């Protein structure tokens, strides 16, 4: 059985000209099997908010994990990868997935992951492993209730 898995994301070391809303809207418009939430800029305006994660894509049980991985890579490449100034530029898309035991799988596209095929293969394996774990439903509920507070977060899709 497959269970929903929250993919926690943020942009990393990108310049101010990149609008996160454009990247996140792109992901949402090309993925049917996700629900998304973000740390809403309107709700956080004028408030001191420190967050390492500003976007969550809740990957539902239907659909291909590999297709989501390919979409995430395409979004990274389209919005961030093509703007990088050098090979040492570590601007990217950071994705973190918490395992039921509390440890994490971290993927930083543009820094640790610079090869599309390696990312898609490893991401797919890790997410499918978590989707099949019997403790995933409780873990997903815990993550969503501990992170997504309605006074700061908005469901986008």
QUILIN-V617069 format. One record per residue. N is the residue number from 0. PHI is phi as a letter, one per 20 degrees, with the letter a starting at -180 (NA if undefined). PSI is psi in degrees with one decimal (NA if undefined). Layout:
n->{N & N}
phi->{PHI & PHI}
psi->{PSI & PSI}
This chain:
n->{0 & 1 & 2 & 3 & 4 & 5 & 6 & 7 & 8 & 9 & 10 & 11 & 12 & 13 & 14 & 15 & 16 & 17 & 18 & 19 & 20 & 21 & 22 & 23 & 24 & 25 & 26 & 27 & 28 & 29 & 30 & 31 & 32 & 33 & 34 & 35 & 36 & 37 & 38 & 39 & 40 & 41 & 42 & 43 & 44 & 45 & 46 & 47 & 48 & 49 & 50 & 51 & 52 & 53 & 54 & 55 & 56 & 57 & 58 & 59 & 60 & 61 & 62 & 63 & 64 & 65 & 66 & 67 & 68 & 69 & 70 & 71 & 72 & 73 & 74 & 75 & 76 & 77 & 78 & 79 & 80 & 81 & 82 & 83 & 84 & 85 & 86 & 87 & 88 & 89 & 90 & 91 & 92 & 93 & 94 & 95 & 96 & 97 & 98 & 99 & 100 & 101 & 102 & 103 & 104 & 105 & 106 & 107 & 108 & 109 & 110 & 111 & 112 & 113 & 114 & 115 & 116 & 117 & 118 & 119 & 120 & 121 & 122 & 123 & 124 & 125 & 126 & 127 & 128 & 129 & 130 & 131 & 132 & 133 & 134 & 135 & 136 & 137 & 138 & 139 & 140 & 141 & 142 & 143 & 144 & 145 & 146 & 147 & 148 & 149 & 150 & 151 & 152 & 153 & 154 & 155 & 156}
phi->{NA & d & c & f & c & e & e & e & c & a & e & c & l & e & e & f & f & e & e & g & g & f & f & f & f & f & g & f & f & d & c & e & d & c & d & c & c & b & f & f & f & f & f & e & g & m & d & e & c & d & b & e & d & c & b & c & d & e & f & f & e & e & n & e & f & f & f & f & g & f & f & f & f & f & f & g & f & f & e & c & g & f & e & f & e & b & f & e & f & d & g & a & d & e & c & c & c & e & e & g & e & n & f & c & d & d & c & d & f & o & c & f & d & d & d & g & f & f & g & g & f & f & f & g & g & f & f & f & f & f & g & e & f & f & e & f & g & f & f & f & f & f & f & f & f & e & d & e & e & f & f & c & d & c & f & e & b}
psi->{144.6 & 141.4 & 153.7 & 143.0 & 126.2 & 126.9 & 111.9 & 129.0 & 159.6 & 159.5 & 142.2 & 124.8 & 38.1 & 156.2 & 165.7 & -17.9 & -15.3 & 120.2 & 113.0 & -34.6 & -37.0 & -46.6 & -47.1 & -38.1 & -37.2 & -47.3 & -47.9 & -37.4 & -14.6 & 4.9 & 123.3 & -23.4 & 35.0 & 153.7 & 142.4 & 152.1 & 147.8 & 155.6 & 100.1 & 119.2 & -32.3 & -39.4 & -24.4 & -6.5 & 127.7 & 0.8 & 145.6 & 110.0 & 123.4 & 113.8 & 133.5 & -23.2 & 132.1 & 5.1 & 137.6 & 128.3 & 112.7 & 105.7 & 114.3 & 178.1 & -16.2 & 155.5 & 169.1 & 126.9 & -38.7 & -35.5 & -35.0 & -42.8 & -45.2 & -39.4 & -44.1 & -41.8 & -43.1 & -43.1 & -44.4 & -50.3 & -44.0 & -43.2 & -25.1 & -51.4 & -41.0 & -16.5 & -5.1 & 137.9 & -25.2 & 171.4 & -26.9 & -10.0 & 120.3 & 21.4 & 140.8 & -169.5 & 119.3 & 129.1 & 128.7 & 134.9 & 119.5 & 130.4 & 160.0 & -25.7 & 1.3 & -19.2 & 174.3 & 153.7 & 125.5 & 135.9 & 118.6 & 95.9 & 124.9 & -14.4 & -78.2 & -34.7 & 110.7 & 0.4 & 121.5 & -49.8 & -40.8 & -44.4 & -51.0 & -43.2 & -49.8 & -41.6 & -48.0 & -47.1 & -46.5 & -45.4 & -42.2 & -36.0 & -45.6 & -41.8 & -30.1 & -10.5 & 131.8 & -19.4 & -2.0 & -42.1 & -44.1 & -39.4 & -43.9 & -44.7 & -42.6 & -44.1 & -49.0 & -38.7 & -27.1 & -23.9 & -49.9 & 94.0 & 128.7 & -22.4 & -11.0 & -25.7 & 151.1 & 137.5 & 128.3 & -40.5 & NA}
